[in-house]
Amino acid sequence: MLSIIIANFKNPALLRLCLTSLAKNITPGFSYEIVVTDGQTSIETQNVVLEEFAHTFSKITLVPFKENIGYTRLVNEGIKASSGDYFLILNADIITLPGSLAGMVGYLAAHPYVGLLGPQLLNFDDSIQQSYFRFYTPLTILYRRISHLPFAGRVLNPFLMKDLQPTKPVAVDWVMGSALLTSKAALAKIGLMDETMFLYMSEVDWAKRFWENGYAVVYYPPAKLYHFHKRESKGRFGIFDIFLRRETRWHIRDAIRYFMKHGIRAQTPRTAQLSLSL
């Protein structure tokens, strides 16, 4: 069974669209459950889950929290409330497409050495979002805040894996946490996300832990999902955003915790360069 975990924070309109797309695109006869974890919950969000979609899905559960508990804990609480063999973690700003969920689960089931699987994420004009990366260094984070400067590409192009434009499954360092698939068997060995990282970097830390424990992290472009991507931590003022935006401060704090845990070198696993075939 597939547990679909939707992490939502004050976004009932997008959550409604996400659930509507799931209702259209879950294959008949497919075994699933939906768990919505909701930070700083509201009556509107509760109505979306418990009234609008209560009879649409065979099983849908709301796990509400009064406070903003952050992305990482929303994911962990969703996993704890789930009973599937596979866990699909989605942000509420994801719109699913036909065949993608079954394709992802089928690939993971056929490749048990893959621990984390990330689909291809699309903008609503069908352009491809960058959703797979090499591991961070402190310099990478700094240069992402001054990415408009011409010399920034020397650091950012390797991080963004500009040398790789895959159309088939390929191993990468880490994939964006907006849409992730993993298995109960892998989590039994790896464990949940690290909650010392509140909102950012926890999917990067998770991917590193998967690699360190013998699992591959794979970008899977045959599965395509729409993503309303909004980089909350990046404002208009580059490195000065740290003084103006709490999201930027959260990002820097979580990055510090990540580097304290893993060190400041990227340390790309050698096996991450292996191309994987269907």
MARTOR-59591 format. One record per residue (C-alpha): residue in one letter; y, z, x. Coordinates in Angstrom, 3 decimals. Layout:
% MARTOR-59591
<site><r>A</r><c2>Y</c2><c3>Z</c3><c1>X</c1></site>
...
% end
This chain:
% MARTOR-59591
<site><r>M</r><c2>0.000</c2><c3>0.000</c3><c1>0.000</c1></site>
<site><r>L</r><c2>3.561</c2><c3>-0.736</c3><c1>1.070</c1></site>
<site><r>S</r><c2>6.194</c2><c3>1.976</c3><c1>0.771</c1></site>
<site><r>I</r><c2>9.656</c2><c3>0.416</c3><c1>0.480</c1></site>
<site><r>I</r><c2>12.215</c2><c3>2.977</c3><c1>1.640</c1></site>
<site><r>I</r><c2>15.829</c2><c3>2.188</c3><c1>0.777</c1></site>
<site><r>A</r><c2>18.469</c2><c3>4.252</c3><c1>2.584</c1></site>
<site><r>N</r><c2>21.602</c2><c3>4.351</c3><c1>0.440</c1></site>
<site><r>F</r><c2>25.000</c2><c3>5.949</c3><c1>0.997</c1></site>
<site><r>K</r><c2>27.658</c2><c3>5.662</c3><c1>-1.725</c1></site>
<site><r>N</r><c2>26.759</c2><c3>2.049</c3><c1>-2.504</c1></site>
<site><r>P</r><c2>25.388</c2><c3>1.802</c3><c1>-6.065</c1></site>
<site><r>A</r><c2>26.527</c2><c3>-1.817</c3><c1>-6.510</c1></site>
<site><r>L</r><c2>24.680</c2><c3>-3.058</c3><c1>-3.429</c1></site>
<site><r>L</r><c2>21.687</c2><c3>-0.872</c3><c1>-4.245</c1></site>
<site><r>R</r><c2>21.505</c2><c3>-2.551</c3><c1>-7.650</c1></site>
<site><r>L</r><c2>21.459</c2><c3>-5.985</c3><c1>-5.986</c1></site>
<site><r>C</r><c2>18.792</c2><c3>-4.864</c3><c1>-3.527</c1></site>
<site><r>L</r><c2>16.547</c2><c3>-3.557</c3><c1>-6.301</c1></site>
<site><r>T</r><c2>17.146</c2><c3>-6.674</c3><c1>-8.391</c1></site>
<site><r>S</r><c2>16.005</c2><c3>-8.860</c3><c1>-5.498</c1></site>
<site><r>L</r><c2>12.896</c2><c3>-6.714</c3><c1>-5.025</c1></site>
<site><r>A</r><c2>12.060</c2><c3>-7.034</c3><c1>-8.716</c1></site>
<site><r>K</r><c2>12.193</c2><c3>-10.822</c3><c1>-8.357</c1></site>
<site><r>N</r><c2>10.367</c2><c3>-11.122</c3><c1>-5.068</c1></site>
<site><r>I</r><c2>7.531</c2><c3>-8.605</c3><c1>-5.023</c1></site>
<site><r>T</r><c2>4.357</c2><c3>-10.640</c3><c1>-5.387</c1></site>
<site><r>P</r><c2>2.410</c2><c3>-9.870</c3><c1>-8.603</c1></site>
<site><r>G</r><c2>-0.549</c2><c3>-7.634</c3><c1>-7.829</c1></site>
<site><r>F</r><c2>1.047</c2><c3>-6.434</c3><c1>-4.569</c1></site>
<site><r>S</r><c2>0.492</c2><c3>-2.686</c3><c1>-4.092</c1></site>
<site><r>Y</r><c2>3.793</c2><c3>-0.915</c3><c1>-3.466</c1></site>
<site><r>E</r><c2>6.068</c2><c3>2.009</c3><c1>-4.203</c1></site>
<site><r>I</r><c2>9.852</c2><c3>2.293</c3><c1>-3.863</c1></site>
<site><r>V</r><c2>11.586</c2><c3>5.397</c3><c1>-2.523</c1></site>
<site><r>V</r><c2>15.394</c2><c3>5.514</c3><c1>-2.574</c1></site>
<site><r>T</r><c2>16.967</c2><c3>8.159</c3><c1>-0.371</c1></site>
<site><r>D</r><c2>20.580</c2><c3>8.724</c3><c1>-1.360</c1></site>
<site><r>G</r><c2>23.157</c2><c3>10.487</c3><c1>0.795</c1></site>
<site><r>Q</r><c2>26.096</c2><c3>12.177</c3><c1>-0.940</c1></site>
<site><r>T</r><c2>24.502</c2><c3>11.172</c3><c1>-4.206</c1></site>
<site><r>S</r><c2>26.453</c2><c3>10.213</c3><c1>-7.327</c1></site>
<site><r>I</r><c2>25.720</c2><c3>9.954</c3><c1>-11.039</c1></site>
<site><r>E</r><c2>26.152</c2><c3>6.181</c3><c1>-10.844</c1></site>
<site><r>T</r><c2>23.497</c2><c3>5.825</c3><c1>-8.143</c1></site>
<site><r>Q</r><c2>21.156</c2><c3>8.138</c3><c1>-10.022</c1></site>
<site><r>N</r><c2>21.593</c2><c3>6.013</c3><c1>-13.146</c1></site>
<site><r>V</r><c2>20.824</c2><c3>2.826</c3><c1>-11.204</c1></site>
<site><r>V</r><c2>17.490</c2><c3>4.197</c3><c1>-9.992</c1></site>
<site><r>L</r><c2>16.374</c2><c3>6.462</c3><c1>-12.825</c1></site>
<site><r>E</r><c2>17.600</c2><c3>4.445</c3><c1>-15.815</c1></site>
<site><r>E</r><c2>18.275</c2><c3>0.803</c3><c1>-14.946</c1></site>
<site><r>F</r><c2>15.129</c2><c3>0.301</c3><c1>-12.848</c1></site>
<site><r>A</r><c2>12.885</c2><c3>3.100</c3><c1>-14.086</c1></site>
<site><r>H</r><c2>10.656</c2><c3>0.669</c3><c1>-16.015</c1></site>
<site><r>T</r><c2>11.087</c2><c3>-2.350</c3><c1>-13.734</c1></site>
<site><r>F</r><c2>8.819</c2><c3>-1.080</c3><c1>-10.969</c1></site>
<site><r>S</r><c2>5.401</c2><c3>0.503</c3><c1>-11.174</c1></site>
<site><r>K</r><c2>6.639</c2><c3>3.425</c3><c1>-9.081</c1></site>
<site><r>I</r><c2>10.205</c2><c3>4.230</c3><c1>-8.031</c1></site>
<site><r>T</r><c2>11.419</c2><c3>7.598</c3><c1>-6.766</c1></site>
<site><r>L</r><c2>14.894</c2><c3>8.929</c3><c1>-5.998</c1></site>
<site><r>V</r><c2>15.360</c2><c3>11.504</c3><c1>-3.232</c1></site>
<site><r>P</r><c2>19.011</c2><c3>12.628</c3><c1>-3.572</c1></site>
<site><r>F</r><c2>21.115</c2><c3>14.706</c3><c1>-1.186</c1></site>
<site><r>K</r><c2>24.462</c2><c3>16.286</c3><c1>-2.014</c1></site>
<site><r>E</r><c2>25.803</c2><c3>15.833</c3><c1>1.510</c1></site>
<site><r>N</r><c2>26.005</c2><c3>12.912</c3><c1>3.943</c1></site>
<site><r>I</r><c2>22.848</c2><c3>13.488</c3><c1>5.965</c1></site>
<site><r>G</r><c2>23.119</c2><c3>10.277</c3><c1>8.014</c1></site>
<site><r>Y</r><c2>20.933</c2><c3>7.184</c3><c1>8.317</c1></site>
<site><r>T</r><c2>18.301</c2><c3>8.771</c3><c1>10.532</c1></site>
<site><r>R</r><c2>17.434</c2><c3>11.624</c3><c1>8.217</c1></site>
<site><r>L</r><c2>17.560</c2><c3>9.329</c3><c1>5.167</c1></site>
<site><r>V</r><c2>14.839</c2><c3>7.239</c3><c1>6.801</c1></site>
<site><r>N</r><c2>12.758</c2><c3>10.261</c3><c1>7.783</c1></site>
<site><r>E</r><c2>12.997</c2><c3>11.851</c3><c1>4.346</c1></site>
<site><r>G</r><c2>11.968</c2><c3>8.548</c3><c1>2.789</c1></site>
<site><r>I</r><c2>8.895</c2><c3>8.350</c3><c1>5.000</c1></site>
<site><r>K</r><c2>7.986</c2><c3>11.948</c3><c1>4.160</c1></site>
<site><r>A</r><c2>8.223</c2><c3>11.157</c3><c1>0.438</c1></site>
<site><r>S</r><c2>6.062</c2><c3>8.026</c3><c1>0.773</c1></site>
<site><r>S</r><c2>2.310</c2><c3>7.534</c3><c1>0.672</c1></site>
<site><r>G</r><c2>1.832</c2><c3>3.944</c3><c1>1.830</c1></site>
<site><r>D</r><c2>-0.086</c2><c3>2.507</c3><c1>4.757</c1></site>
<site><r>Y</r><c2>3.028</c2><c3>0.545</c3><c1>5.750</c1></site>
<site><r>F</r><c2>6.683</c2><c3>1.552</c3><c1>5.594</c1></site>
<site><r>L</r><c2>9.416</c2><c3>-1.020</c3><c1>5.029</c1></site>
<site><r>I</r><c2>12.781</c2><c3>0.570</c3><c1>5.772</c1></site>
<site><r>L</r><c2>15.768</c2><c3>-1.180</c3><c1>4.199</c1></site>
<site><r>N</r><c2>19.449</c2><c3>-0.506</c3><c1>3.990</c1></site>
<site><r>A</r><c2>20.818</c2><c3>-0.843</c3><c1>0.474</c1></site>
<site><r>D</r><c2>22.791</c2><c3>-3.904</c3><c1>1.618</c1></site>
<site><r>I</r><c2>19.622</c2><c3>-6.015</c3><c1>2.054</c1></site>
<site><r>I</r><c2>18.655</c2><c3>-8.793</c3><c1>-0.357</c1></site>
<site><r>T</r><c2>15.002</c2><c3>-9.804</c3><c1>-0.154</c1></site>
<site><r>L</r><c2>13.717</c2><c3>-13.373</c3><c1>-0.454</c1></site>
<site><r>P</r><c2>10.422</c2><c3>-14.771</c3><c1>-1.793</c1></site>
<site><r>G</r><c2>7.378</c2><c3>-14.249</c3><c1>0.425</c1></site>
<site><r>S</r><c2>9.140</c2><c3>-12.231</c3><c1>3.110</c1></site>
<site><r>L</r><c2>7.629</c2><c3>-8.828</c3><c1>2.348</c1></site>
<site><r>A</r><c2>4.063</c2><c3>-10.078</c3><c1>2.049</c1></site>
<site><r>G</r><c2>4.508</c2><c3>-12.143</c3><c1>5.211</c1></site>
<site><r>M</r><c2>5.731</c2><c3>-9.167</c3><c1>7.223</c1></site>
<site><r>V</r><c2>2.940</c2><c3>-6.888</c3><c1>6.025</c1></site>
<site><r>G</r><c2>0.354</c2><c3>-9.590</c3><c1>6.668</c1></site>
<site><r>Y</r><c2>1.588</c2><c3>-10.086</c3><c1>10.234</c1></site>
<site><r>L</r><c2>1.605</c2><c3>-6.370</c3><c1>11.019</c1></site>
<site><r>A</r><c2>-1.873</c2><c3>-5.931</c3><c1>9.539</c1></site>
<site><r>A</r><c2>-3.169</c2><c3>-8.783</c3><c1>11.724</c1></site>
<site><r>H</r><c2>-1.485</c2><c3>-7.449</c3><c1>14.886</c1></site>
<site><r>P</r><c2>-2.155</c2><c3>-3.693</c3><c1>15.126</c1></site>
<site><r>Y</r><c2>-0.608</c2><c3>-3.525</c3><c1>18.610</c1></site>
<site><r>V</r><c2>2.788</c2><c3>-4.276</c3><c1>17.007</c1></site>
<site><r>G</r><c2>4.533</c2><c3>-1.039</c3><c1>16.082</c1></site>
<site><r>L</r><c2>7.878</c2><c3>-2.245</c3><c1>14.757</c1></site>
<site><r>L</r><c2>8.654</c2><c3>-5.553</c3><c1>13.070</c1></site>
<site><r>G</r><c2>12.134</c2><c3>-6.853</c3><c1>12.262</c1></site>
<site><r>P</r><c2>12.788</c2><c3>-9.913</c3><c1>10.059</c1></site>
<site><r>Q</r><c2>15.443</c2><c3>-12.561</c3><c1>10.544</c1></site>
<site><r>L</r><c2>18.666</c2><c3>-11.374</c3><c1>8.909</c1></site>
<site><r>L</r><c2>21.003</c2><c3>-13.920</c3><c1>7.344</c1></site>
<site><r>N</r><c2>24.637</c2><c3>-13.900</c3><c1>6.342</c1></site>
<site><r>F</r><c2>25.317</c2><c3>-15.132</c3><c1>2.826</c1></site>
<site><r>D</r><c2>26.347</c2><c3>-18.528</c3><c1>4.199</c1></site>
<site><r>D</r><c2>22.793</c2><c3>-18.749</c3><c1>5.646</c1></site>
<site><r>S</r><c2>23.964</c2><c3>-18.352</c3><c1>9.232</c1></site>
<site><r>I</r><c2>21.719</c2><c3>-16.144</c3><c1>11.374</c1></site>
<site><r>Q</r><c2>22.822</c2><c3>-12.630</c3><c1>12.262</c1></site>
<site><r>Q</r><c2>22.108</c2><c3>-11.231</c3><c1>15.695</c1></site>
<site><r>S</r><c2>19.513</c2><c3>-8.558</c3><c1>14.952</c1></site>
<site><r>Y</r><c2>17.368</c2><c3>-8.357</c3><c1>18.121</c1></site>
<site><r>F</r><c2>18.595</c2><c3>-7.012</c3><c1>21.450</c1></site>
<site><r>R</r><c2>17.834</c2><c3>-5.722</c3><c1>24.914</c1></site>
<site><r>F</r><c2>18.237</c2><c3>-2.023</c3><c1>25.506</c1></site>
<site><r>Y</r><c2>21.714</c2><c3>-0.565</c3><c1>25.881</c1></site>
<site><r>T</r><c2>23.471</c2><c3>0.593</c3><c1>29.005</c1></site>
<site><r>P</r><c2>26.770</c2><c3>2.518</c3><c1>28.866</c1></site>
<site><r>L</r><c2>28.495</c2><c3>-0.632</c3><c1>30.104</c1></site>
<site><r>T</r><c2>27.110</c2><c3>-2.580</c3><c1>27.149</c1></site>
<site><r>I</r><c2>28.700</c2><c3>-0.187</c3><c1>24.664</c1></site>
<site><r>L</r><c2>32.065</c2><c3>-0.388</c3><c1>26.438</c1></site>
<site><r>Y</r><c2>32.023</c2><c3>-4.193</c3><c1>26.584</c1></site>
<site><r>R</r><c2>31.116</c2><c3>-4.499</c3><c1>22.890</c1></site>
<site><r>R</r><c2>34.471</c2><c3>-2.886</c3><c1>22.151</c1></site>
<site><r>I</r><c2>36.307</c2><c3>-5.442</c3><c1>24.273</c1></site>
<site><r>S</r><c2>34.066</c2><c3>-8.379</c3><c1>23.388</c1></site>
<site><r>H</r><c2>37.093</c2><c3>-10.624</c3><c1>22.747</c1></site>
<site><r>L</r><c2>37.923</c2><c3>-10.637</c3><c1>26.464</c1></site>
<site><r>P</r><c2>36.542</c2><c3>-13.655</c3><c1>28.381</c1></site>
<site><r>F</r><c2>34.679</c2><c3>-11.701</c3><c1>31.054</c1></site>
<site><r>A</r><c2>32.754</c2><c3>-9.573</c3><c1>28.508</c1></site>
<site><r>G</r><c2>30.109</c2><c3>-12.267</c3><c1>28.083</c1></site>
<site><r>R</r><c2>28.649</c2><c3>-11.551</c3><c1>31.525</c1></site>
<site><r>V</r><c2>27.420</c2><c3>-8.197</c3><c1>30.208</c1></site>
<site><r>L</r><c2>26.990</c2><c3>-8.985</c3><c1>26.523</c1></site>
<site><r>N</r><c2>25.059</c2><c3>-12.264</c3><c1>26.713</c1></site>
<site><r>P</r><c2>21.967</c2><c3>-10.643</c3><c1>28.287</c1></site>
<site><r>F</r><c2>22.213</c2><c3>-7.722</c3><c1>25.836</c1></site>
<site><r>L</r><c2>22.422</c2><c3>-10.163</c3><c1>22.906</c1></site>
<site><r>M</r><c2>19.514</c2><c3>-12.161</c3><c1>24.355</c1></site>
<site><r>K</r><c2>21.510</c2><c3>-15.389</c3><c1>24.227</c1></site>
<site><r>D</r><c2>18.767</c2><c3>-17.033</c3><c1>26.252</c1></site>
<site><r>L</r><c2>16.379</c2><c3>-16.551</c3><c1>23.332</c1></site>
<site><r>Q</r><c2>16.658</c2><c3>-18.400</c3><c1>20.019</c1></site>
<site><r>P</r><c2>13.191</c2><c3>-17.918</c3><c1>18.555</c1></site>
<site><r>T</r><c2>11.688</c2><c3>-19.622</c3><c1>15.547</c1></site>
<site><r>K</r><c2>8.348</c2><c3>-17.839</c3><c1>15.993</c1></site>
<site><r>P</r><c2>7.504</c2><c3>-14.141</c3><c1>16.426</c1></site>
<site><r>V</r><c2>8.602</c2><c3>-12.831</c3><c1>19.799</c1></site>
<site><r>A</r><c2>8.628</c2><c3>-9.425</c3><c1>21.484</c1></site>
<site><r>V</r><c2>12.094</c2><c3>-7.941</c3><c1>22.036</c1></site>
<site><r>D</r><c2>13.435</c2><c3>-4.595</c3><c1>23.178</c1></site>
<site><r>W</r><c2>14.659</c2><c3>-3.436</c3><c1>19.757</c1></site>
<site><r>V</r><c2>15.575</c2><c3>-4.736</c3><c1>16.321</c1></site>
<site><r>M</r><c2>18.353</c2><c3>-3.715</c3><c1>13.954</c1></site>
<site><r>G</r><c2>17.542</c2><c3>-0.778</c3><c1>11.701</c1></site>
<site><r>S</r><c2>18.785</c2><c3>-2.516</c3><c1>8.544</c1></site>
<site><r>A</r><c2>15.259</c2><c3>-3.820</c3><c1>7.939</c1></site>
<site><r>L</r><c2>12.204</c2><c3>-2.478</c3><c1>9.787</c1></site>
<site><r>L</r><c2>8.487</c2><c3>-2.494</c3><c1>9.074</c1></site>
<site><r>T</r><c2>6.067</c2><c3>-0.048</c3><c1>10.659</c1></site>
<site><r>S</r><c2>2.687</c2><c3>1.466</c3><c1>9.845</c1></site>
<site><r>K</r><c2>1.321</c2><c3>4.906</c3><c1>9.113</c1></site>
<site><r>A</r><c2>-1.153</c2><c3>4.462</c3><c1>11.976</c1></site>
<site><r>A</r><c2>1.654</c2><c3>3.817</c3><c1>14.488</c1></site>
<site><r>L</r><c2>3.803</c2><c3>6.683</c3><c1>13.199</c1></site>
<site><r>A</r><c2>0.892</c2><c3>9.077</c3><c1>13.591</c1></site>
<site><r>K</r><c2>1.279</c2><c3>8.470</c3><c1>17.324</c1></site>
<site><r>I</r><c2>5.040</c2><c3>7.893</c3><c1>17.653</c1></site>
<site><r>G</r><c2>6.492</c2><c3>10.294</c3><c1>15.103</c1></site>
<site><r>L</r><c2>9.633</c2><c3>10.046</c3><c1>12.988</c1></site>
<site><r>M</r><c2>13.118</c2><c3>9.033</c3><c1>14.103</c1></site>
<site><r>D</r><c2>15.031</c2><c3>11.470</c3><c1>16.300</c1></site>
<site><r>E</r><c2>17.450</c2><c3>13.319</c3><c1>14.010</c1></site>
<site><r>T</r><c2>19.679</c2><c3>14.431</c3><c1>16.857</c1></site>
<site><r>M</r><c2>21.101</c2><c3>10.902</c3><c1>16.434</c1></site>
<site><r>F</r><c2>22.958</c2><c3>11.015</c3><c1>13.140</c1></site>
<site><r>L</r><c2>23.766</c2><c3>7.418</c3><c1>12.270</c1></site>
<site><r>Y</r><c2>23.444</c2><c3>5.153</c3><c1>15.320</c1></site>
<site><r>M</r><c2>20.968</c2><c3>4.575</c3><c1>18.148</c1></site>
<site><r>S</r><c2>18.000</c2><c3>6.132</c3><c1>16.357</c1></site>
<site><r>E</r><c2>16.343</c2><c3>2.736</c3><c1>15.835</c1></site>
<site><r>V</r><c2>16.940</c2><c3>1.980</c3><c1>19.538</c1></site>
<site><r>D</r><c2>15.371</c2><c3>5.294</c3><c1>20.527</c1></site>
<site><r>W</r><c2>12.480</c2><c3>4.615</c3><c1>18.143</c1></site>
<site><r>A</r><c2>11.840</c2><c3>1.174</c3><c1>19.642</c1></site>
<site><r>K</r><c2>11.847</c2><c3>2.609</c3><c1>23.161</c1></site>
<site><r>R</r><c2>9.325</c2><c3>5.235</c3><c1>22.108</c1></site>
<site><r>F</r><c2>7.104</c2><c3>2.567</c3><c1>20.552</c1></site>
<site><r>W</r><c2>7.155</c2><c3>0.591</c3><c1>23.817</c1></site>
<site><r>E</r><c2>6.495</c2><c3>3.716</c3><c1>25.887</c1></site>
<site><r>N</r><c2>3.437</c2><c3>4.478</c3><c1>23.764</c1></site>
<site><r>G</r><c2>1.820</c2><c3>1.062</c3><c1>24.039</c1></site>
<site><r>Y</r><c2>3.190</c2><c3>-0.674</c3><c1>20.932</c1></site>
<site><r>A</r><c2>5.191</c2><c3>-3.897</c3><c1>20.864</c1></site>
<site><r>V</r><c2>8.470</c2><c3>-4.402</c3><c1>19.001</c1></site>
<site><r>V</r><c2>8.656</c2><c3>-7.848</c3><c1>17.442</c1></site>
<site><r>Y</r><c2>11.346</c2><c3>-10.035</c3><c1>15.918</c1></site>
<site><r>Y</r><c2>9.762</c2><c3>-12.017</c3><c1>13.090</c1></site>
<site><r>P</r><c2>11.938</c2><c3>-15.000</c3><c1>12.023</c1></site>
<site><r>P</r><c2>9.448</c2><c3>-16.416</c3><c1>9.461</c1></site>
<site><r>A</r><c2>10.583</c2><c3>-13.559</c3><c1>7.187</c1></site>
<site><r>K</r><c2>14.203</c2><c3>-13.963</c3><c1>6.123</c1></site>
<site><r>L</r><c2>16.407</c2><c3>-11.406</c3><c1>4.355</c1></site>
<site><r>Y</r><c2>20.082</c2><c3>-11.502</c3><c1>3.463</c1></site>
<site><r>H</r><c2>22.181</c2><c3>-8.706</c3><c1>4.932</c1></site>
<site><r>F</r><c2>25.705</c2><c3>-7.701</c3><c1>4.003</c1></site>
<site><r>H</r><c2>26.491</c2><c3>-6.660</c3><c1>7.563</c1></site>
<site><r>K</r><c2>29.556</c2><c3>-4.529</c3><c1>8.180</c1></site>
<site><r>R</r><c2>29.975</c2><c3>-2.941</c3><c1>11.599</c1></site>
<site><r>E</r><c2>31.413</c2><c3>0.408</c3><c1>10.532</c1></site>
<site><r>S</r><c2>31.836</c2><c3>1.709</c3><c1>14.068</c1></site>
<site><r>K</r><c2>33.915</c2><c3>-1.280</c3><c1>15.235</c1></site>
<site><r>G</r><c2>37.546</c2><c3>-1.397</c3><c1>14.178</c1></site>
<site><r>R</r><c2>40.516</c2><c3>-3.470</c3><c1>15.281</c1></site>
<site><r>F</r><c2>41.621</c2><c3>-1.435</c3><c1>18.264</c1></site>
<site><r>G</r><c2>38.748</c2><c3>-1.668</c3><c1>20.741</c1></site>
<site><r>I</r><c2>38.230</c2><c3>1.435</c3><c1>22.838</c1></site>
<site><r>F</r><c2>41.084</c2><c3>3.167</c3><c1>20.982</c1></site>
<site><r>D</r><c2>38.978</c2><c3>3.261</c3><c1>17.812</c1></site>
<site><r>I</r><c2>37.473</c2><c3>6.489</c3><c1>19.131</c1></site>
<site><r>F</r><c2>40.750</c2><c3>8.189</c3><c1>18.197</c1></site>
<site><r>L</r><c2>41.093</c2><c3>6.459</c3><c1>14.824</c1></site>
<site><r>R</r><c2>37.639</c2><c3>6.082</c3><c1>13.270</c1></site>
<site><r>R</r><c2>35.012</c2><c3>8.752</c3><c1>12.673</c1></site>
<site><r>E</r><c2>32.280</c2><c3>6.078</c3><c1>12.705</c1></site>
<site><r>T</r><c2>33.282</c2><c3>5.182</c3><c1>16.259</c1></site>
<site><r>R</r><c2>33.089</c2><c3>8.833</c3><c1>17.261</c1></site>
<site><r>W</r><c2>29.643</c2><c3>9.113</c3><c1>15.651</c1></site>
<site><r>H</r><c2>28.542</c2><c3>6.027</c3><c1>17.590</c1></site>
<site><r>I</r><c2>29.769</c2><c3>7.419</c3><c1>20.917</c1></site>
<site><r>R</r><c2>28.198</c2><c3>10.823</c3><c1>20.233</c1></site>
<site><r>D</r><c2>24.844</c2><c3>9.314</c3><c1>19.308</c1></site>
<site><r>A</r><c2>24.997</c2><c3>7.020</c3><c1>22.351</c1></site>
<site><r>I</r><c2>25.561</c2><c3>10.013</c3><c1>24.630</c1></site>
<site><r>R</r><c2>22.514</c2><c3>11.724</c3><c1>23.141</c1></site>
<site><r>Y</r><c2>20.474</c2><c3>8.541</c3><c1>23.595</c1></site>
<site><r>F</r><c2>21.431</c2><c3>8.184</c3><c1>27.275</c1></site>
<site><r>M</r><c2>20.836</c2><c3>11.871</c3><c1>27.939</c1></site>
<site><r>K</r><c2>17.324</c2><c3>11.372</c3><c1>26.592</c1></site>
<site><r>H</r><c2>16.457</c2><c3>8.021</c3><c1>28.188</c1></site>
<site><r>G</r><c2>18.821</c2><c3>7.596</c3><c1>31.132</c1></site>
<site><r>I</r><c2>21.549</c2><c3>5.008</c3><c1>31.631</c1></site>
<site><r>R</r><c2>19.392</c2><c3>2.058</c3><c1>32.742</c1></site>
<site><r>A</r><c2>18.138</c2><c3>-0.485</c3><c1>30.221</c1></site>
<site><r>Q</r><c2>14.555</c2><c3>-0.356</c3><c1>31.570</c1></site>
<site><r>T</r><c2>13.254</c2><c3>-3.328</c3><c1>29.624</c1></site>
<site><r>P</r><c2>9.436</c2><c3>-3.152</c3><c1>29.319</c1></site>
<site><r>R</r><c2>7.817</c2><c3>-5.978</c3><c1>31.242</c1></site>
<site><r>T</r><c2>5.541</c2><c3>-6.714</c3><c1>28.297</c1></site>
<site><r>A</r><c2>8.629</c2><c3>-7.355</c3><c1>26.131</c1></site>
<site><r>Q</r><c2>8.890</c2><c3>-10.807</c3><c1>27.623</c1></site>
<site><r>L</r><c2>5.518</c2><c3>-11.880</c3><c1>26.219</c1></site>
<site><r>S</r><c2>5.698</c2><c3>-14.451</c3><c1>23.424</c1></site>
<site><r>L</r><c2>3.515</c2><c3>-13.588</c3><c1>20.454</c1></site>
<site><r>S</r><c2>1.960</c2><c3>-16.193</c3><c1>18.196</c1></site>
<site><r>L</r><c2>0.849</c2><c3>-16.070</c3><c1>14.608</c1></site>
% end
